[in-house]
Amino acid sequence: MNPHDPWLERIKAVTLPALLPQTSLPGPSAPLTDWIKVVSEDPLLAMLIFRYANRMMSNRQVLVRTLEHAVALIGSQRLIKLTENIPRLDPASTAFSGLQSTVGDSLVAASLMRQWFEVRQIPWTEADYWMTLFYNVGLWALWLLEPQMMDGFEFRAERGENRNKLIEGMIGISVRDWNDELCSHFQLPSIPETNTNEENKHIEDRIQPHKLSALKFFLPFSHELAYQVRQHWESEQLDTLFRTGEIALGLTEFRPMLKTWITSAAREYQLPQAATAARRLVAHQPPVSTRSVALRKGLREADWAWAEDISKTYATLHTRKATTTKPSAKPEPAKKTAPTAHTAETYRHSVNLNSLREVRRQFRNQKTWHSPVEIQESALFCLQQGLGLHRIVVMEHLKGYWQAFDHVGCDHYLLLKQLKLPVAGSNALQEFSRRVTAAWLHKDNRAKARKQLPDALFKAADDQDFFLRSFTIGREVTMMIYADAKGDPEPLGESDYRLFREFCADWNTALNRIRQ
């Protein structure tokens, strides 16, 4: 039996859902064009429509490659009924958040492909759009089958590992072969093996570039670019892709032009669920500085105003108001009581409550985790991505010292990476060593805290406000966390400290449960 056969059997047993909620569907009396628009912006829904239509044509050995053709075969009444009856993913699930990002990458890649084909004057068809969109359908399937594993792979990829190699180690087959298997199983449009007669004639007459070659090159390039931009705008992988794009498209500066293309991609999808990932790309990029270039390429002034407005306002749906509350100036025991309701809370733009809630929910589910290492990796990832804390050090209590054994965001900060604090002579550290304790050290209480904590800690912090929290495993205090938000333009506030304490409480609970 082939190593990937069990995975194919598992996906065959899964009832494929849709991403968009039923509330996004048009009314029964709405024009058919409105229903087609909904299907075109929810690729999971489109998968089912294409599969349904191609099953109807299986005896004729004709592959349906466009949504218009699929809808014509199915008919409006069956399309509406089929669309309404498909189950929806739980928006609070790991599978939903992962699919939203991964499908968003595919939507952005399809938009980039269309724009690049226009640059090279290659005809772009609806069939090309669906071939591009379904190129990474294997990743969508894995988010449905193994959401927790895929979430872990995303975290490890952000720390420098190769996502495809991690996935291939799990499924026992190359990612490309896995995608091809699923495109065949679901009867989805895919890249043809040969050109049409018309395309061959164009090649012979040298009227246009070789379209099939362009598809085979730009498909993986577009998807990898969309994924890497979502990961980080500044990386070696992205620099390599930029150089490749300059050569392939004959551009002198690929990076600034990519900003205009991504802005266009984000505008292309109007439904909120389908557009979220594309719009995050716009919001998370550096300030736009290519206005004149973009206007020469036909991007309207209104497009730039829209992108700039999103980049200022998009983060999470929190209320952002100036806080006047003064925090406590001394370490305090971490509270284990349930949080009370907070109104008009103040959150920094880098705080992502959705990510934070999802990991905290997983911490409270004992069946979610397989090892303490997995818990710690997810916790450190969430401290950065959910709480917007940039430098984090994990310390263990060993032979009278608190000393670092793990860290994130500290590669260029030697004092933090090698942090070692003597417990003797510090009343505060003795308190952290006796019981679960948390503290927020900031400019208003720093002078007082210097009398209770070692100088080495403040030298490593380099005048940053920071949080501390100790952890108990069983009855022993064995671990302590240092975390700050160095580089964030917004200072840490009272709400950040509350979220940090609540998150650490759930993290501590998960560590104890897995050892039972």
N, C-alpha and C positions, 0 to 999 in steps of 0.2 A: 504493500500500500504506500502511495506517495505521502511524504510528510505533511503536505498541505491538505490532503483529503479530509481529515477531521475538521479543519477550519471551514472547508466548503460545506460539509454536512451541517455544521453549526449555523452558518449564515442561511442555509436553505430552510432551517427550522425557525428562523426569526421572522416575525411579522414586521415588515418594514414600516416605520412610522413616517410622519411628516414633521418638519421643523416649525412651520407656521401654525399658530393656533387657529381653531375653527372660527374664532371671531374675526380673523383677517379675510375670510372668504366673502365674496360678494353675495348679495341676496339671490334667491332662486330666479327672480325676474330680471337680473342684471344681464347685460349683453355678453355674448360668448367671449368677446375680446377681453372682458374683465377677468373671466375665469382663466383664459390663456395666460394673461399677465401674471396671475397668482402662481400658476404652475411653473412658469418660466423663471420665477424668482425663488422657488423652493426646489432645489435640485433633487432632494429625496422624493418629493412628490412627482417630479418629472421622471425619475427612474421608473416609478410604478406605471406611469402613463405609457412610456416607451415600451416597457415590458409587456403590458397589456396589448398594445397595438401590434407589436411584433409577433405575439402569439397568434393573433388573428390572421397574420400574413404568413405564418410558418409554412403552409402548404404551397405557397407561391414562390418561395425562396427569394423574397424581396425584403431587404432590411429598411425599416422606417428610420429615416435620419433627421426628420424635422418635426417639430411640435405641431405645425399646421397639418402635416400629413397624418400624424397620430390622432389629432382631434377629429379630422375628417372621417377617419376610419371608425373611431369609437362613437362619435355622435354626441351632441350636446347634453342630452338627458343622461346618458350613461357616464359621461365625463363628470357632470355635477354630482351624481350619486356616488361614483367612485371616490371623488375628492372629499366628499363629506364623511364617508365611512372609514377613511384611513385613520388609525390611531395617532395621537400626538405624543411627543416626548414631554416628560416632566421638565419644565424650565429650571427647576432647582437641582437637577441631576448633573453628575459629572459628564455623562454622555452628551447631554444637551450643550453644555458649555464648550466641550471639546469639538463637537460637530459644528457648532456655530462658527468657531474659529477656523476649522479645517475647510468647511464648505465656503466660508468667507474667502479663504486663500484661493479656492478654485474660481469663485466669482471674479475676484480681482484679476487672476491670471487670464481668464477669458476676455475681460475688458482690455487688458494689456495686449493680448494677441491681436485683437481687432485693430487697435490703434497702430500697432507695429506693421500689420499687413498694409494698412493705409499708407504708412511712411514708405514702404517698399513697393507700393502700387501692385499688390497681389490681391486678386478678388477675394472678398470675405463673404461667406455664406452662412446661413443659419446652421447648416450641418457642421461647419467648422466650429461654430460656437459650442454645440453639444459635444463634439469630439474633445474640445479643450476642457469643458466643464467636467466630463466624466473620466478624465485622465487619471485622477487620484481617487477613484471610487473605492479602491481597496482600503484607503485610510478611513473613509467614512464607515465602512463595514466594521473595521477593527474598533472604532469608537463605540459601536453598538455592542460588539461581542465582549470587549475587554476594556471598559472605560477607565478603570483604576490603573491598569498596566500602561495604557496609552498616556494617562495623565502623568505617571511617573517618567515615561520616556520623554515627554515634553520638558519636564523639569531637568532631566539629565542632559537633554540636548541644549538647553539654555546654559548649562555649565560646560559645554564644549564637546560632548559626545555626539556621534553621528546617529541621527534619528533612524535612518534607513537600516543601519547595521543592527540597532537595537530591535527593530521590528522583525528583521529577517531572522535574528536569533530566536525570536518567539515563535514565528510561524513556519520556519524551516524552508522558505522559498524566497526568491528575490522579490522586492516590492513591485517591480515592473511586471514580472510573471503573475504575481497575485492580482494585480490590477487587470491584466489581460484575461485571467480566468473569470473574474467577476463581470467584466464587460461581456464576455461570452455567455455567462450564466444568465445575466439579466437582459441579454440581447440589446445592449446599448450601442449607440454609434461610436465607432472607433476608427483609428487611422487605417485607410485602405493600404493594401500591400503594393499596389501599382497605380500609376496614373491613368486617367481616362484618355481616350484617343484625342480629344480636344486639347487636353493639357500637354500631351506629347507633341502635338503639332505646334503649340505655342513655344515649347522648348526648342524644337528644331528651327523655328523661325526667329528665335531669340527675341520674342516680343515681351515675355515676362519671365521672372525668375521661376525656378523649378518649385512649384507649390508643394509637392509632396516632401521634398527635402526641407523646405522652410517649415512645414508642419512638424516634421520629426526633430528639427533643431529647436524651434521656438517653444514647442510644448513643454519639454522638461525645463527649459530655461525660464519660461514664464512662471511655472509653478514653484520652482526653487526660489526665484526672485521674490514672489509674493510671500512665501514662507519666511525667508530670511529678513525681509523688511519688517514683517510682523515681529520677529524675534528681537532685532536690534538694528537701528539705522547705521550704526558705526561698528563694523566688524570686518575681519580679513576676508571672510567668505563673501560678504557683500561687495567689497572692493574688487574681488576677482570677477564677480558677476557684472559689475559696472564696466570693467575693461572689456569683457566679452561682448556686452551690449554695444559699446562704442564701435567695436570692430564689425559686428554683425549688421548694425544699422547705419554705419558710416557717419557716426556723430562724433564731434570733438568733445562734448561734455554730456555724458549719459545721466549722471547723478541729478543735476538740476532739472533736466527734462522729465525724469521719472516722477518728480513731485507733481508736475502738471498732469501726467498721465494718471497718477493715482487719484488726484483730485477729480478728474473726469470719471474714473471708475467708481468713486464713492457717490457721485451724482447719478450714476446710471441706474442704481437700484433704489427704488423709492420705499418699498415695504420695510419696516424697521428691523424685523428679525433677519431678513436676508442681507440688509445693508450694514449691520452693526460692525462686522469685522472690517469691511472696506473703509468705513468711516473712522474706525480706530486708527487705521494707517495714517489718515490725514491728520488726525488730532495728535498723534504721538510723534510726528516728524519735527525736525528743527524748523525754525521760522523760515517762511518762504522768502527767497531772495532772488527769484527769477522772473519777476513781474514782466519786464520788457520782453524777455524771450517768449513767455507764455502768451502775451498779447499778440505777438507776431505769428504765433501758431494758431490763433483763432479762439483762445480761451477768453471769455468775456470778463469784464470787470466784476460783474455780479458773481462769477464763479470764485474769484479770489476773495471777495468779501465773505462769501459763504464758507470757504475753507478756513479763513482766518477766524471767523466767528466760532466755528466748531473747535478749532485748536485752542481757543481761550476758554470755552465753556464745557467741553466734553471731558468727563472723568467718570463720575458716578452721580446718581440722582440724590445727592445730599444737599442740605441747606448749608451755604457757606457764608457765615456772618462773623464779624470780628468778635472775639471772645474777651470778656472782661473779668473772667473768673480766675482767681489766683490759686495755684496748686499748693498742695501741702509741701512743707520744706523738709520733712524728715521721712526716713524709711517707715513703711507700714506693713503689717501682715497682709498677705494677699487674701482677698475676700473670696469665699466659695459660695456665697449666696447668689441666687438668680438675679440677673440685672434688672433694674427698674426701667420703666419707660422714660425716654429722653426726648424732649421736644426742642426744635431749633438748635440741634447739635451743630458744632463746627467741625468740619473735616478738611484736611488738606486735600489738594487736587490729586495727589498721588495715592490716596487711600481708595481701595476698591472693595466696597462692602460685599458685593456679590461673591467675589473670590474668597473673602474672609469667612463669610457665612457657610460657604460650601465646605471648606476645610474643617471648620469647627463642627459642622454636622457630621462629617466623616470621623472626626475624633471621638464623637459620642457614640459611634456605631462600632461595637467591639469586633464585628466580623469583617470590617473594612481592611484591617492591617495584618501584615504577615510577619513583621519584624520591627524592633526598635529603630533600626537604621532607616527603614522606609518611613516611619513616623517622623524621624528627625529631618530627613530630606524634604518631606512635604511641609513640615513646620517652618524650616528655614526659607523655603521657596515662598510660602505665604507671608512670612514676616516682610519679605522684600516686595512681593507683588500685591499683597492684600493690604498690608499696613504701611507700605511705602517707607520701610526702614532699610537703610542702604548698607551699613556696616554692622555685622552681627558676629559675635564671638561666643562660642560655647565653651564653658570652663568646667573642669571636674575638681572635686575636693580631694587632694592627695598629699599626704605627709605634711600637713600644716600649711598648704598653699592652695589657692585657687589658681589653676593654670589652664591655658587654652589647649583644646584638643581638636577643635573644628571651627571653621569660620567661613563666611561668605562676604564678598565685597571688600575684603581686606588685603588683596594681593599686593597692593602698593603701600601698605601701612605696617611696617615691620613691628612696631611696638604693640600693635593690637594682635597681630598674628602670633606673637610670642609672649603674650600677656601672662604674667605670673605675679600673684599678689599674696604676700604673707598675711595669714589670719591673725597671728599674734600682734598685739599692739593696736589693733583696729576694732573698736567697739561695734562699728557697723558691720564689718565682715564677720565678726563673731555671731552677730544676730542672724545674718544670712546663713551661717553654718549650722545654727541650732534649729531653725524652723523655716517654713516657706515664707519669704519676705519679698516685697517689691519696693522699688524706690525710683523716683524721677529726679535726676540731678540737672538743674538748670541755673541760669545766671542769677536768679533771686536767692537761691539757697546754696550756691557753690562755695561761698566763703565759709559758711558753717560746716558744709559737708567735708571740706578739706581737712578739718580737724578730726574727722572720724574715719576717713578713708585714706589709703596709701597714695602718696604722690604719683607713683607709677601709673595708677589708673587715670589720673587727670592729664598726665603727660601723653598717654596713649590716646585719650579722647581729643586732645588738641582743641580745647575750648568749645567742644560740641556739647549740646544738651544730650543726655542719654538716659536710657532705662536700664535697670537691673532687676533680675528676678531669680530667686533660687527655687529648686525643684526637689521634691522628696520621692524616692523610690522605696516603697514600703515605709519603714519608719526612719530611714536615713536620708539626710540632705546630701545629695551626691552631685548636683549639677547647678550651674548658674549661667544666666544669659546676660550678655551686654548687647545693647542695640542703640544705634543712633541714626540720624537722617542726614548725614553729611552731604552737602551739595544740593539739598532741597531748598528752594527759595522761601518756602513757608516753614515757620518754626513749629516744633512739637507743641501740642496743646493738651488741655485737660482731657478732651475726648480721645486723643491718641493714647494717652496713658491708660484710660479706662479700657479701650479696646485691647491694648497690650496685655493688661492684667487678665481680662476675660479669656483672651486667646490662650495665654500661658496656662490658665487653670484647666482648660479643656485638653491642652497638650499634655499636661502633667497627668491628668486622668487617663488618657490613652496609654501613656507609658506604663502606668501601674496595672492597667487591665491586661495588657499583652503579656505581662510577667506572671499573671495568676495561673 
